Amino acid sequence: MLLVPPGASRASDDVITLAAGQGSIFRLERPFATVLIGDPTVVDVRARDDRSVLLQALGRGSSNVVFIDAHSIAIANIRVIVRDAQI
């Protein structure tokens, strides 16, 4: 359970769908300090700076990716769905 202090904004909830092998840039409104990946066999995350990352689809499935700020508050929780690549 994550407790958020009064006045803190709720984490954004987004869904991103990628084809296997595809990458996508994801930008946040606020700086993040830590990234938690639910299933690292599905998606890899590489920081570009403190407000954007490259999401790299590794394998079919889905995974949550949670971004935590310097005060240990979740600022974004995205669901990444990876589907088979189209031929």
MARNU-564436 format. One record per residue (C-alpha): x, y, z. Coordinates in steps of 0.1 Angstrom, whole numbers, plus 2048, in hexadecimal, padded with zeros to 3 digits. Layout:
BEGIN
XYZ/...
% end
This chain:
BEGIN
800800800/80D8227F7/80383F80D/8038617FC/804880812/7E889A80F/7ED8B27F3/8038997DE/7F68927BC/7E986F7B3/7FF85B79C/7F485C778/7E783C769/7EF836744/7EF81872D/809815712/8077F96F7/8277F06E5/8307D56CB/84D7BE6D6/86E7CE6CE/85F7F16CC/86980E6E2/85782D6EE/86084D700/84B85471F/84C87772F/841880752/8358A275F/84B89F77E/86F892784/87286E78F/88D85E7A4/8858387A2/874821789/864800793/85D7E7778/8437CC77F/8507B3766/8727BA757/86E79F73D/8527B372D/8617D772D/8827E8733/88480C73E/8A1823737/8A3846746/8AA86272D/8A887D748/894882768/873887755/87586F738/87D84A731/880832714/868815718/8757F7705/85D7DA6FE/86F7B9705/85579E705/830798702/81B79F721/8147BC738/8267CE754/8217EB76A/83C80676C/83B81D78A/84E83E78D/85884A7AF/86386D7B8/87F8777D0/8668787EC/85B8537E6/83A85D7D7/82D84B7B9/82886579E/81F84E781/81382A77D/81181E759/8077FD74B/81C7F272E/80C7D7717/8237C66FE/8137B46E1/82379F6C5/8337B36AA/81F7B768A/82F7A966A/
% end
